[in-house]
Amino acid sequence: MELRKLYEEIFEFTRGFEGNVDILLPFANKNEEQESLGNKIGFKFKAKAKQDITNMIKEIFINYKVTYCENYSHIVMTVARNSG
């Protein structure tokens, strides 16, 4: 899965940082109505279920605090590591 590999690479990249680390990860929540509309106009709407993404992020970003803000079908997940 390309998305998982991307997040794993971001995690590895941040391991070398000292101090606080804040990462914003935007994504679209799975929405069958939007997918159907996208298919009709020729747009491949790639979205995952919020719980699937949340679980994957928590598996990868061990010892990070994971929070998210959801508005309509858009979600911004904040992954944070405090140095103290």
Buried (B, 14 or more C-beta within 10 A) or exposed (E): EEBEEEBBEBBEEBEEEEEEBEBEBEBBBBBEEBBEEBEEEEEEBEBBEBEEBBEBBEEBBEEBEBEBEEEEBEBEBBBBBEEE
